[in-house]
Amino acid sequence: MNVQLFIEWCSLSIAIVSLIIAILSLYKSLKSQNLQNKVNDLEIKIKQHEYKEIEKKETETTCIEARVISISNTKHKLKVWNSGNTIAYNINVEIKKESNILILQDILPYEELEPNKSFEVGLLFSMSSLHKFEVTTIWNDSTNEQKRKTQICSL
């Protein structure tokens, strides 16, 4: 009878130990799943933050544009402005020599141009000047990267 009782106690002990191990495993699994959910939430927040940073950098641009404005039949100026939303640096303007058009004022390169601000330079035309010509604006953005934009202007 003692052996029978001993076997029953052993079986009961093994069942209790198995139950405890199963409960501990379930607890660890739930804790691990909770931690994984937190990591996933943090990854989503990091990706959203990175996306916002990329979007912000894409919208922070400089764009220097130029147009010819007529003062009179014989006087013209080149208006240069920053149509972007960040400051542009070291702005310069080039007109091809074959256009026979000269820039009169010696303010180029213009050191700094804030968004929506402009400056003007006088232009000198001759009888052989082209009525339609290319104007290339060159500038550095806030990362000191050189940018260019070529536009066609006319008298």
Secondary structure, 3 states (H helix, E strand, C coil): CHHHHHHHHHHHHHHHHHHHHHHHHHHHHHHHHHHHHHHHHHHHHHHHHHHHHHHHHHHCCCCEEEEEEECCCCCEEEEEEECCCCCEEEEEEEECHHHCEEECCCCCCEEEECCCCEEEEEEEECCCCCCEEEEEEEEECCCCCEEEEEEEEEC
